[in-house]
Amino acid sequence: MNAGVRVFAEYHRDFEDVCDVVVVGSGPGGAVVAYELARAGKDVVLVEEGPPFTPEDFELDGALSMARTMREGGLRTTRGTIMATMQANALGGGSLVNSAICVRAPEFTLDGWCDEFGLEASTRADLDPHYQAIEDFLGIAPTPDDVQGPRNLLFREACDALGYSSEPIARNVRGCVGSGECFNGCRARAKQSTDVSYVPAAIEAGARVYTSLQVQNVLASGSRVWGVTGRVVRPFTEELGHRFRIQAKVVVLAAGCMATPVLLQRSGVANGSGQVGENLQFHPGVAAMGVFPRETQPQFGATQGYQSLEFVRDGYKLETLWAPPGVFAVRLPGLGFDLKRSLSMIPHAAIWDAIATCNRSKGRVRARRWGMDPSLRWRLDPKDLTILVEGLWRLVELFFAAGATRVLPGVHGLPEEFRSLDEARRIRSREFRETDFTLAGNHVFSTTRMHGDGRFGVVDEFGRCHETDNLYIADTGVLPRSPSVNPMLTLMALARRTGRQIAARV
């Protein structure tokens, strides 16, 4: 499965390599770029800091899984507004542990990008051919009913009852068995994460893949870059070992919306605009749990199989959700016996969430004095808080429409549970503070945003850094702001375009 992938045990000394293009990061952006370039006959080296995982490596225990697959053990948070945010550290990046959601950005969102950020070739019509190519390659299709499970189908029933639009979520899976294990890594290998799709395809086309390499510096001279340097890192320990240097005609950074700006800041590259690490944005999310008279067996069924885009223009998206119970426990009321009582409801429960666009809420990423982990500061704007409150209300409304007998909102200042929709109406009249919510935001954007004017952005709309001839970025940092929906498919479409642009120039 990992043929052609160099792993930690194979590094015995300092080493150097030379190639046409070095791509840093093997997630949805980097893997697509590497594949497109290798397919075009370029000599490509794909570098990944994390290790490869096989089904035997996946852990069902949520805490242990996060400690192995996530940066900072899955405990990374923002300052300012305290919010958990998880980024993967593994071959395949976030595609290894996300829910496989692949949704095209709405036309109105992309039109807004073009109008506000001086873009000329990033409308839906421009990106649709790239969306289609990614969908064809990964077999992206709506989730069928036979792997939805009760908790997803209850969401559909609720939307139908209230007259809200809903649809099965399109996902990059082949032969999904509805195990609900996306978060821990798909043991069935049905999820087409890049480690089982684009990375093997890039290897077959001639790319070399090195894992357990932490890139620490981009080598630059004037307006050109000429490679990267760093250290071998032991998996799960952050212990640094041998040194490496990879020389290349082109460098592509796809290390992630938080890691790429740290690397640029440490290297002193591509930041004449002062925009590197600025404009940090998230999709903050709220979730609630509904309890039903009959068993829902929520551990079975597609992790996130149904969604409603009814309120996307209002700034939020509704969707179903599943993760290990230990992860959800942070939102459940009680300690000790009372917490056990809350957890005992799970066999009769469903958990749904709302993610918000939150374009007003911004922050920044800064390199720390030591190490490569970022310092994150972000503040939730009060107007965006009202959007999250509205999203919570819709979730509660949906649960009761589906026949729930109680709903646990998981919000400070509200009752631990509501027994009726009338009881829940206080959500719409209460004044909330950001600290009342247990927020999470794993969709991250804009820290190296694209802009038609180099004074206000880091890259152009094809991913090339404005101040350099041969440095590109291909992660969600290039998104000028939220895509209104889950970002992976849009990132991959942009990365495909970036890869083809580089191939035409090298």
VEXMARVEX-536836 format. One record per residue (C-alpha): x negated, y negated, z; residue in one letter. Coordinates in pm, whole numbers, plus 50000, padded with zeros to 5 digits. Layout:
residues N
XYZa...
END
This chain:
residues 506
500005000050000m497114976650077n494904987849788a492784958749676g493184940250009v490004934550208r490564937650584v488694927950901f486774960750936a485144955450595e483264923550686y479774932550806h477854900250742r478174864450621d479204863550256f479874841149956e482064844749650d482704825149332v485954822849132c488044800748910d490694794149176v490784800649549v494274801149702v494514796650079v497614813650218g499554844250098s503094833650183g505854824349937p503864795649783g500334809249771g501234844049650a503284830449360v500464807049253v497904835249277a500084858149065y500724832048796e497014823848769l495814859848769a498434868548509r497064840048297a493624856148307g492024834048572k489574847548829d491534843349154v490644848449519v493604848249760l492604841750122v494824849650423e494024843950791e496364870750922g496134908450875p498234930950653p501064949850820f502574983550735t505894997250867p503945016351132e502644982951264d506054966651315f507304963751673e511014964051759l510364945552085d510904908951994g508254894552228a505584919052118l506484914051753s506144876251785m502824879651966a501454899951675r502944882551373t503354846051481m500914817951539r500374809351905e502204841251994g505504827251870g505424800752146l504564770451933r506664739752022t506914703251932t506374674952177r508654644852201g511804664852146t510904699452272i511754724952005m510484759951936a509054765851589t507624798351458m505104802451176q503804836251068a500164847051064n500104877550839a499684888750480l502934877050324g503264847250557g506784837650653g508304861050396s507234890350617l509464880050909v512184857650765n515704868750674s515034870450297a517424841650225i516984827949872c519244798349793v518794772349520r518734736449644a521924717349555p521864694949252e522674664049461f519684670749687t517194673249402l518664642549234d518124624249562g514484635349569w513934621549220c515614588349297d513944582049633e510464595849570f509804585549213g509944620549064l510674625748696e510754663548646a512324678748957s516064679648891t518014712248909r517804714448532a514014711948558d513724738148832l516434762548721d514124781948481p511654786748767h514414796649009y515634822248757q512174836848701a511644841449076i515094856949115e514434881448833d511014891248968f512254897849323l515664912249240g517444884449430i521184890949450a524164884549682p524334907749982t526854935749911p529624944450155d528264979050229d525284964450419v527034934650577q528204950750900g531084937351113p529384905651241r528824892550888n532274902050763l533904885651066l532274853150955f533884857150614r537274863650775e536884832450990a536044810450691c538984824450498d541314817750790a540224781250812l540014775450438g536244769950438y534204782150145s531844811050216s529724835150020e527394864850066p523824852550098i521504859249806a518374876949935r515124890849796n515764927349878v515864960049689r517744988649852g518534970950182c519914995750438v521334969250673g519014977350962s518974941251088g515194942751136e514084913850914c512694894451211f510344922551317n509344932550963g511354955150735c510474991450814r512455002750511a510264979950293r513444968450121a512684931750178k510564919449892q508184899050105s505164887349910t502904913950061d504924940549876v505814920249567s503714891049446y500464900249620v500284935549469p501254920949132a498444895349161a495984923149249i497134943548951e496454912948735a492914910548873g493104888849186a490944896549491r492664894149831v490734887550152y492594889050486t491324879350834s489594848350696l490234814950866q489524786350628v488104757150828q486864732550569n487504721550211v484244713250034l484484680849836a482324656449645s483914624449522g487204631449350s486524668749314r486584698149551v484404728449495w485374754749748g486214763850106v484324776550409t485334793150731g485014822850960r486194858650975v488764861851254v489614893551447r493354901151424p495494892751728f492534878251926t491424846451740e487844858251798e485654842851527l482954862951350g480964860851028h480904829950810r482034828050449f482004803650158r484054806549841i483184783749550q485914776049298a486824753249011k490214747049173v491384749449534v495044755749619v496134750749980l499224770750073a498404775750440a501724761850558g503304728550636c501354726050964m498054742950881a497394725250550t497404689850697p495094700950979v492684714850721l492804682750516l492324661050825q489344681450940r487834680250591s488434643050537g490034649950200v493044636150008a494294611950273n493724577650128g497474572050152s497484580250523g500394603950457q498694636850543v500434650950849g503144623950847e506884628050778n507154661450965l510734673550925q512664704451032f515984721651001h516864721851373p519374748851450g522024755751711v523634789651767a526554803451961a527724838352055m531294850052015g532604880652200v535304902152040f537744928252178p536264956051966r532654966251922e530814947651649t527554967751661q525614935951574p522294954151546q523524968751218f524034949450897g522014924350699a520154901050935t521774870750774q524354882150523g526954854550496y526904816650476q529154786750429s528034756550227l531304738550302e529524711550503f526174708850326v526954673650204r527734664950567d524244676250665g524584711850794y524894747750679k526664775950865l525394811750858e525324844851038t522294855251241l520624884351415w517334889151602a516154910951892p518304904652205p515244892952397g514924863852155v518574854052198f518324856352576a516934820952597v520354807952488r522414829852722l523584818353066p522524831853400g519554847253575l519094882253711g522404900553731f524274872153560d521904873553263l522364911253246k526124905453234r525654881752940s523434906752760l525964934452821s528394916052592m526144919752288i527704952452156p530984932752122h529364900851998a528324881951689a525854853251675i526214825751416w524174794351370d524164760151209a521034744651059i520974707151003a519244686550735t518164659050981c516434635950732n516294608050993r514314629051241s510584628151175k507294635951340g503654642051266r500954668851262v497484661951399r494344682851422a493274690651777r489744685051898r489114722551904w490524750651695g492854750151397m496224750151576d498114717251526p499354691551770s503004685151683l505124655351776r508724652051658w511784633451772r515424642051704l517254610751590d520514604151780p522484603351453k521124637751364d522094650151709l525704642351622t525374665051317i524184693851535l527114688051772v529494689451478e527834721551360g528294736951706l531974727551702w532474744551365r530814776251494l533134777651795v536104770651571e535084799351343l534664823851630f538174818151762f539574819751408a537974854151376a539594866451695g536894861251956a538154862052317t535294840652447r532474819752304v529164812652475l527834779052345p524464779852523g524444742052582v523614724252908h526554704853046g529184726852885l530894756553052p529004789153017e531874802052807e535044790252641f538184811752648r540144791752392s539714765652122l541514740352341d538884745052612e536174739952353a537494706452233r535384688852496r532454694852260i533804667052039r534304642052322s531224647052539r528084625652514e525104648852458f521374644252498r518774662352292e517624680652606t521054696752641d520344719752346f518014749352309t516734739751966l514754760251718a513414749151382g511484773151161n512034755450828h509384728250813v508714702150543f507094670950408s503704667850583t501944665350243t504944653250050r505194648249676m505724613149549h505394596549212g503324568849374d500054579649538g500374552449799r503374569849954f502684606849905g499884632349903v500654651949583v502424646249255d505444667249167e503234694449018f501344698449346g498074680949256r496654658049523c496734622349394h493144614849491e491514646049351t491144662449013d491334698649123n492954701949468l496564714049482y499064721449758i501744748449732a503594751350062d506684734450207t504614704150298g505114691949941v508904690149974l509634652750005p512444660250250r514874687950337s516244708750047p519574710250241s519414748350244v516834774950328n513604764150157p511864796150042m513314798949692l512724762149616t509124765049736l508554795349515m510044777549213a507744747749271l504784771149324a505474788848996r505424755448821r502204745549000t500504778348905g501374773548542r500174737748550q496794748548690i496514776948439a496914752048156a494134730248294r491444755148407v
END
